Amino acid sequence: MAEEQNKKPCRFWIWASASVVFRLILISFPGNLNLSSRPEVSTPLTSIRRLAEGYWLKQASMSPYAGSMYHGSPLLLSILGPLTVQSIKGQPSHLLCSLVFVIADILSAMLLRGIGQKLQMAYGLNARLLGFLKSSRDKVILPCGDIAALVYLWNPFTIVSCVGLSTSPIENLAVVLALFGAVTRRVPLAAFGFVMATHLSLYPATLAIPIIIILGYGLDAPPIKLFLQTRSVENEKSSTSTVSKQAKSKQTTHLPFLWKTVAHFLFWVLLWSLYVLVLCALSLNKYGGLEEMFKRTYGFILSIEDLSPNIGVFWYFFAEVFDFFRNFFLIVFHVNVLFMLLPLVIRLKHRPCFLAFVYLAISSILKSYPSVGDSALYLSLWALFVNELIDMKFSFFLFCGYLGISLLSPVMHNLWIWRGTGNANFYFGNAIGYACFQIVFVVESVSAMLNHDRALRRSSSNHGEVKS
Amino acid sequence: MACLVRSWIPLLFLQSFLVAIAFGSNEGEEFSEELLLKPLPDRKVLAHFHFENRAPPSNSHGRNHHLFPKAISQLVQKFRVKEMELSFTQGRWNHEHWGGFDPLSSMNAKPVGVELWAVFDVPQSQVDISWKNLTHALSGLFCASINFLESSTSYAAPTWGFGTNSDKLRYGSLPREAVCTENLTPWLKLLPCRDKDGISALMNRPSVYRGFYHSQRLHLSTVESGQEGLGSGIVLEQTLTVVIQPETTSVETNMQPSWSLSSLFGRKVVGSCVLAKSSNVYLQLEGRLGHESKNVDTEIEAHKLWMNSDFDLSLKPDRVIRESSSLLFIFDIDKSSDSEPFDLGLTWKLPSKWSCEQAPLHASRFLMGSGNERGAIAILLKATESQEKLSGRNLTTDGRCTIKANIFQIFPWYIKVYYHTLQIFVDQQQKTDSEVLKKINVSPSTDKVSSGMLEMMLELPCEVKSAAISIEYDKGFLHIDEYPPDANQGFDIPSALISFPSHHASLDFQEELSKSPLLSSFKEKSLVRSYTEVLLVPLTTPDFSMPYNVITITCTIFALYFGSLLNVLRRRIGEEERFLKSQAGKKRGGLKQLLSRLTAKIRGRPIEAPSSESPAAESSFLSSKLIFKIILVAGAAAAWQYFSTDK
């Protein structure tokens, strides 16, 4: 057993380093294998070409947002901008940028591993508390951290968006950083990750809810009722002190909400966002300031001005829809992201990390400019819950769906754009298929998680009955 | 012969003076008509009609004009136009054969379609408004869709790349505009004699539009009087440049075709426009000086010039003027009449070859890349023969000989240019920006708001063989309403303008001329400029028949997402439901009771639980709640209405 324990991390490191080497090999090819211009990889928000254009404009003492090219953060511009123009002799021109993205990927994977280890420990603890682990020794807890990290590192979507020079690895890193900080209860880190993620791509703002729940109530656990049931069973079994029984049950019906930590988190969020805004204001001092930035980044995301094709469905919808209804549909589609927040938090408040996964998946479906980098993030977060989601339905079907879509998408794009033998409906059909598979994936994950909780409840009540 | 000419000239003056008096143009409105004919090296003939109408400064607004078109003067007064040029062109000027370094080509070689630029005399903030109004006025005046230039996506404000340094300059062009007689007729209406009399009577529509190139141009500029209280005078210059292939019967291929006015236009001039101060016809022959005699002072020499072994002119020129490289024969058409129409003819006797002077660099522009996603625009500047002659002229301070070239280019917003990909190659070697790029001014395009503009000043070494500039772009994706009816034809990128700021074209006549507006405009130094080709960029199109399908399918996907996720979230397993039901049965709060009663009412079933309250009280309670709700909704609606109408 101990040997196996030692072996596994060893194998993990081999695979992780292999993925890094694979990335390094890919980025040393000239021209990024033409991945940087794929619509699936680089959206108007994440394209490095647009970032380089923004940097050029800024160097020419113009606003980086002049023209409709750059829509990212001014901070990213000052970090990545200089790297886009510098190149080492004899190497591909974007090598330095690629290295940054590889490092971001490695960091994200390590943080995911850290989150996974915490979740694994919590899972083991809860299982022992509920008394499953003692009875069924054959059920082994999977090392979900390692799995998630490897899923992240070896996911073709991640590799493609890392090698294809889109800035989504950095956005993903910020999101993972926020979750890691929350899980390990490093409040300033969580706040920093949250603020950066929101600053970079707006949609992670929904993560405020799961992070506050993690900080307030603690990590993912089975519903609180289960503990009550098991405890009451145990208490009935060994009813030595009736006084303490009363006290205990009262204590556990309401889990304490750690207001102090949450307030701490909010304070840090305020501090970091002030810091970020001041930095942005400084870098955009001469070019319209923050107002211009919000108009060109968040405004661009919300108003869906760019109709160039991507793997989402909005581009074609807004290219076709009558102008009269444009604002109506904009509101409807954006509100759809927010509509589901409340029902989900009611049902899944005991599993905040899973809630974070669901929020990220939903926002990546309903994003204005989605890319495969977003899918890479939620797929690896999904792998954190392999223990709970082992009974998920349609997993093979979904796997085939994702595979098929990612193979068909370049084909359809080629037929439409390059060959001219197909039309826009080919690519849009593909995007619809992708959206459907993602929806089924999210729905099935949520349903599997709820079923898991139900199964836990049933088994614990059976357990109790058997014991009594 | 010469005596005859001399006796004619005072007569001519007398006549024009009489005309001036007769029409009361003591205010000094002047009109002159001129025609320049020029055989081109590639067996074609260029005819350049030039009409100039001057209205002197006057202090009265809304005065009567005698000759000057009222529409134009109102235009100038209303929109405070300082200078304006409008051109309608069909065909492409052949810079290699038709010349690129003479005033004629630098002023009249225009881009295909409509080109309009104007300088205004209004405060900076009102320039755009004036421009918009001007485009609409001109659109009505010339029966053309110039009003499309109104939208900010189609015009630009060049700072220095256009050659005129003014911050009140606006420039726009419509490459797609078809030019035809419907544009020529209103243009002719501005002439005092229309096309009924004088030189303009030659403008036979079929022969004009049969040509290889025709460009009608209207240039107006205001002349400040300098005196207090006086308004500004207006100079209206109307030109029509036509390149026609004369019909030839000769089989000899190296022989230049012989032609006459009647064979070119199918008409003859039967006298000048009586309102014109001067009406002259010029014939310019290029490259005929080297072997001709050095001094032409004597009559015999002059006679030799127009009837020699090479060619014959059918009429005797009134004057002959020599320029550094060409001969200019001047004919006065006043003496022609119905019985003796003016029909100038040129008959070649010997094969003759010459070449036109060319611009220092020949510019062409093309697209690179395939597919509908991205591409690159390249501008190629190639050295011409005339370069050797020019080299040595333009020495910079450090003794290097350089050619300066300004490039001015407008990009429509759907051509999303990446300015950081600008690459410059000189003689097939990539150069860094600092080596050749002296100045650059970029104004990037904003989606659906404004067009992009690129102004560059290159400083190339004189011995350069070729220089290429390439810049990459992404193709935009448009909303279905933004596509023109023939969406699959593609979109036109307006011509780029290449000008050479250190080169000026002028004809330096050795002798002082009479007051011929055409020749004096040729004598002025004009900037050498050439326009490149119009590029056709195909853009991808969405499926135009699909809007309803796309809306329904996308909304279905949203319904799928919303419905299935909500269904999963609210689903409970049977035992839980039973438990909840039993719980609900045991203790039912007031609100829950109310709810169950409401649902029962809606379903039309009797209330299950016995109610303690009286039905009357219940109904009144319900109705008050209902009324409250209705008031709430109505209030919300009123507030909404108020705020929405407020905006």
Contacts between the chains, C-beta under 8 A, distances in Angstrom:
chain1	res1	chain2	res2	distance
A	37	B	373	7.1
A	37	B	374	6.8
A	49	B	418	6.3
A	52	B	418	7.6
A	52	B	420	5.2
A	53	B	418	5.1
A	53	B	419	6.6
A	53	B	420	5.3
A	55	B	420	7.4
A	56	B	419	6.0
A	56	B	420	3.5
A	57	B	419	7.2
A	57	B	442	7.8
A	57	B	444	6.7
A	60	B	419	7.9
A	60	B	440	7.8
A	60	B	442	6.6
A	62	B	442	7.3
A	62	B	444	7.5
A	66	B	443	7.6
A	66	B	444	5.0
A	66	B	446	7.9
A	67	B	416	8.0
A	67	B	444	2.6
A	67	B	445	5.7
A	67	B	446	6.0
A	67	B	452	6.8
A	68	B	413	7.5
A	68	B	416	7.2
A	68	B	444	7.8
A	68	B	445	7.1
A	68	B	446	5.3
A	68	B	447	4.0
A	69	B	416	6.9
A	69	B	418	7.4
A	69	B	444	6.7
A	305	B	447	5.6
A	305	B	448	7.6
A	306	B	447	7.0
A	306	B	477	7.8
A	307	B	476	7.9
A	307	B	477	4.3
A	307	B	478	7.1
A	307	B	479	6.6
A	308	B	474	7.5
A	308	B	476	7.2
A	308	B	477	4.8
A	309	B	477	6.8
A	313	B	554	5.2
A	313	B	557	6.5
A	315	B	477	7.1
A	316	B	542	6.7
A	316	B	550	5.8
A	316	B	554	8.0
A	317	B	550	5.8
A	317	B	551	7.0
A	317	B	554	4.7
A	318	B	479	7.5
A	319	B	477	6.3
A	319	B	478	7.4
A	319	B	479	5.6
A	319	B	480	6.3
A	319	B	542	5.0
A	320	B	480	5.8
A	320	B	542	6.0
A	320	B	543	8.0
A	320	B	546	5.9
A	320	B	547	4.3
A	320	B	550	4.4
A	320	B	551	7.1
A	321	B	547	6.6
A	321	B	550	7.4
A	321	B	551	6.1
A	322	B	547	6.8
A	323	B	479	7.3
A	323	B	481	6.4
A	332	B	558	7.8
A	333	B	558	7.2
A	336	B	558	6.0
A	336	B	561	7.4
A	336	B	562	6.7
A	339	B	562	7.0
A	340	B	562	7.4
A	340	B	565	6.1
A	340	B	566	7.8
A	343	B	565	7.9
A	343	B	566	6.4
A	343	B	569	4.9
A	343	B	570	7.7
A	344	B	569	6.8
A	346	B	569	7.8
A	347	B	569	4.9
A	365	B	561	6.9
A	366	B	561	7.9
A	416	B	372	7.9
A	416	B	540	7.0
A	417	B	371	5.5
A	417	B	372	4.9
A	417	B	373	4.9
A	417	B	540	6.3
A	418	B	370	7.1
A	418	B	371	4.1
A	418	B	372	7.4
A	418	B	373	7.4
A	420	B	372	7.1
A	423	B	541	7.7
A	423	B	542	8.0
A	423	B	543	5.5
A	424	B	540	6.9
A	424	B	541	7.3
A	424	B	542	4.7
A	424	B	543	5.5
A	425	B	543	5.3
A	425	B	546	6.6
A	428	B	550	7.1
A	432	B	553	6.3
A	432	B	554	7.8
A	432	B	557	6.3
A	435	B	557	5.3
A	435	B	561	8.0
A	436	B	557	6.5
A	436	B	560	7.0
A	439	B	557	7.2
A	439	B	560	5.8
A	439	B	561	4.6
A	439	B	564	6.9
A	439	B	565	7.7
A	440	B	564	7.9
A	442	B	561	8.0
A	442	B	565	6.8
A	443	B	561	8.0
A	443	B	564	4.7
A	443	B	565	5.4
A	443	B	568	5.5
A	446	B	565	6.7
A	446	B	568	5.3
A	446	B	569	7.0
A	447	B	568	4.4
A	447	B	571	7.9
A	450	B	568	6.8
A	450	B	569	7.8
A	450	B	571	7.8
A	454	B	573	5.8
